[in-house]
Amino acid sequence: MSEITPDVVRHLAGLARIALTDDEVSRLTGELGQIVDSVAKVSEVATPDVPATSHPVPLGMVTRPDVPGATLTQEQALAGAPAAADGRFQVSAILGEEQ
């Protein structure tokens, strides 16, 4: 059984600067206790002859060749724009003044 008590949960919440109600403390005490118990069970079977893994299937780089394809013309790209000017998308200024 884990050593997670309501006092431990309150202490952790204080360190994290999280305000918890009594109901939340009660619920988290049980949930964190289950997590600690589960980690303890895994630690029991994790022996030196069992390699540590982060994924059950080895990961590899899945890439494809970077081959240029058909691109839009400037007119096609701007065709669906709400506003365009001088061959560019026109948007409202967000900094308060034009730059």
N, C-alpha and C positions, 0 to 999 in steps of 0.2 A: 504494500500500500504506500502511496506517495506521502510526502511530508508537506503537502500544500494545505494550509489552514487559512481561515478567513483573515487572520492577522498577516500572513505572508502576502495574500492578495492585496490587502490594504497598503502594505509596505511597498509592493511593486507599483501599485497605482500612484502612490505618492511620489515615487522616483520618476515615474513617467508623467507626472503632473496631470493625472486623469482623475476626475471626480466620479466616484461610483456610489450608487445607492446600495442599501443593504441587500436588496434583491439581486443586483448585479454581482455583488461580492459573493453571495451564496451560489449563484449560477456559475461564476467563473472559478470558484473553489473546486467545484466538481469537474468542470471542463479541463482546467489546468492539471488537476490530479490525474485525469484519464490520459492526458498527453504525457505527463511524466512517467506514468506506469507503462505506457506503450513504448517510450524510448528505453526504459529499463529492460523490457522484454527483448527488444531488438539488440540491446547491448549484451544480453546473455548469450545470444547465438552468434554474435559477431566475434569470430575467432581469427587469429592471424592467418589461417589458411583460406579465409573467405575475403577476397579482394573488395575493397571499398568501391562503391559505385555511386554515381549521381543519376545515372540513367540505366534502365534495364537493357537497352539496346545501344551498342556503341554509336556515337554520333560522328558524322563526317561532313565535310563541306559539300553541300549540294549546290552546284553551280552549273551554269550553262554558258556557252560562249557569248560574249557581248558583241552581237552582230547588229549593225544599224539596219533599221527597217524603214518603211515608208513613213514620212513625217507630214504634218499638216503644213500647208502654205500659211503665210501670215494672214491672208484674207480668210482662210478657213478657220484659223484659230480665233480670230476676232469676230467671226460671224455670229457667235452666240453670246458675245459680251453685251452687258447692258449699256456700256458706254465705251467708246474708243476715240482716241485722238492721236494724230501723227503716227499711226501705225502701232500704237501701244494700247494696252488696257488703261482706261481712265478710271481712277478711284478718287474718293474724297480724301483730303489731307487729314492725317490723324495727329499731327504734331502741332496744330494750331496755326501754322504758317507754311506757305509754299517754300520748297527748297529746291 
